Amino acid sequence: MPGRTDSPAPASRPEAPAPRPRDARPARSTGTAPHASTALLPDGERADAERPAPSPTLGFARAGGPPWTRHRRQLRRIGPGRVLEIGCGDGDTLADCAPGSVGIDHDPVSVERCRERGLTAYTADDFLAGPDARPGGFDALLCAHVLEHLDDEQVEGLLRAYLPYVRPGGGVVLITPQEAGHRAEAAPVRFTDFPLLRAFAESAGLAVRRTYSAPLPRAAGKLLRRNVFVLVAQVPR
């Protein structure tokens, strides 16, 4: 697929900020994702991926992770309906979604925290066994600060696993960090920019509607950890 030509990471990558000690920072992987999210996939998809068990560092709402877990503006772009959020963490973004929205996360502790807040969240396998796993049952899919932790096969597997739960014509929003945010994340696999996001979306059969930088123009991404790449797409009708 086109995404196999990885976009290069920035040449200079400062050490991740405290509290992670510099000498304890995981080595960056190339082409595989030992810290990535086969656990975000249901068992069948996980077996196909044939990847090592993931570390609990994946996710954008883990301890020490980036502070920008709310994407209100991006959510408005996919309408007011039910959202399926992949990698929901402790539910900060899920709390801004429409009633009936559901989060999925590989970390049972994060799932429990979501539930304590009155949100609906599952691990991947619990989602499949639950009442919300209905084909076409959601109006949109949101995946933020996850794809940069995955290799090509894992991204393909994740989209293949969850897009069927979005109705035809529904929205998809994919969000990844720009340079400063990428440097701050724990063990990202590769820098996932606009061309790579577009390649993944098109490979999954999505119609790309828009790509943009948020909350500031693209140049701010080298300095501002909150600046992200956003791709808005649509499931074919």
N, C-alpha and C positions, 0 to 999 in steps of 0.2 A: 504493500500500500504506500501511498506517497509519504506517510508519516515516518517511514523508515529512514529517511534522510533527516536525522535529528538536527534541530536548531542548536547551534553551539551555545554553551553557557558563557557568561561574561568571563573575560580572561582573568580578571583579578577578583578573587572571592575571599573577602575578609572572613575571619573566624566567626562562628555563630556567637551571639551575645550570651552573657550569663543568664540563667544559672548553670548552663552546661559548660564544664571545664574544657578548655581548648584541647588538651591532650586526650579528652574522652570523646571528641566529636567523631561520629562514624565516618569512615572513608566513603567518598562518593562512588557510587556504582556506575558502570556504563553498560546499558543494555539489559540489565536485570534489575529486580526490585526486591532485595532481601528485606527491606523495611516497608514493603508496600502491601497492597490490600487484597490479596486473594481472599482474605476473610470478609471483604465486603461483598464477595460473590456467594451465591448459593452453592451447596456442596457439589452439585454436578458441574457447574462452571469452574469451581475451584479445582476439581480433579483434572479437568481438561487442561488447565493452565500449567500443572505440574511445577509449581513454584514452592520454595520453602515457606514454612509457617511465618507469618508476618510479626513484626514487632509492634507493640502498642504505641509506637511513636507516630503512626499514621494518623492524619486528621488535622483539621485546622483549629480545633477547639481543645487540644490537649494542653497539659501544663507546659508552660514555656513557649507555646505557639503564638502565632500572630494575633493581635488584638482586634482585628477587623472581621468579626464573624457575622455582622449584619449587612445584608445586601438589599436594602429596601428599594432602591432605584431599579436595580436589576429585576427584582421581583415584579415591579410594576410593568415591566416590559413584556412579561409573559402572562399578564392578565390576572383576574381575581380568583381563579379556580383553585382546585386542590393541587398541591405540589407534592411530589415525591422527591425528598432531598437525600442524596447519597453522600454519606460522610457528615452526618448531622451533628456530631460532637455532643456538647451539653445542651444544644437546642436553642442557642441564641438567635440564629437565623430562622429556624423552624417556628419560633414563637411569633415571627412577623408574617408567617404564611397564613393563607385563608383557613378557616375552620375545615376540618377533615383532612388536612395535610398530614403526611407521614414522613418520619425520618428513619434512615437505616444507618447503623454504625456497627463496626466489628467489635467495639469495646462494650461489654455488658454494663460496666460501671457508668459509662456515658449514657447508655440507653436508660438505665435506672434513673439517672439525674433528670433526663427529659421527662420521664413519667412522673417524677415527683413534682415537676412544674405543670403537670396537667396536659402534657403533650403526648402524642402517639408516636412511639418509636420502637424499633425492633432491631435485633441482630438479623443478618441476612437470612438465615435458615428459619428463624421464627417468623419473619415476614412471609415467607413462602407458605408456611403452615397456618397463617392467620387469615382473618376475614378481609383484609385490605388488599390481598394479592389477587386482584381481578383484572384481567386484560382490558386495557383501555379505561381503567378506573380513575386515572388521574388526568388533570388538565395540563400538567407541565412537569418537567424534571429539572432539578437544580443540582449541579455538582461543582462545588467550590473548593479549591485548595486540596484536590485529590489527584488529579491526572498527572501532575508533575512528579508524583511518587511512583508512577507505573511505567512499565515498558509497553511496547506496541501491543503485544498479545494481551496484556492485562487490560489495557484501555478498551481494546476490541471486545474482550470478554465482558467487561463491566457494562458497556453500552448494549451489547447483545442481550445481557441478562435483564436489564431494567427498562429499555425502551418499549417493549411490548405492553407495559403497564400504563403507558401514556396514550391517550386517545388519538386517533388520526386527526391531524390538524393542530395538535397540542404543541406547546412551546418547550424548548430545551435551552437552558442557559449553562454554559461551561465557563468557569472562572479559574484563572491561574495567576500566580504572582509575577510581577516584573522583577527587574534586577535586584533591587534592595530587599524586596520580600523573599525572593528566591534564596538569597544568601542567608536569610534569617531562619529558613525552614530546616527541619531536622532531616538530613539525608535525602534531599530530592534526587531523583534519578537523572533528570535532564531539564534544561530550560525549555518550557513549553509556551511558545509565543503564538502570534496570530497564524502563521502558515501551518504550524503543527496542529493547532486546534481545528483549523479549517480542514486539514487532511483527515483528522479523526472523524469529524462530523460527516464529511462527505463519504468516507468509507462506510459509515454506519447507515448511509442512505438518507441522511437529514438534508433538508434544504436550508442553507445558510442565509439568514436574513440580514445580519449586521455583525460587524466586529467593531469594538471601540475600546478606548482606554478610560479607566475610571479610578478615582474621582477626578483626576487631573489629566492633561494631555500626556502623550507618550513619554516626552522628555523627562517628566518628573519621576519616572519609574526607577531611574538610577539612584535616586536619593530617598524617595518616599516609600516606606515599606507597605503602606496601604494601597499603592497604585497597582491595579490589576489589569490583565487582559480579559475581555469579556466577549464571548461569542454567543449570539442569539440565533437559534435555528428553529425549524418547524418539522414535526413528524409528517410525512406525506399523508395526504387524505386518501 
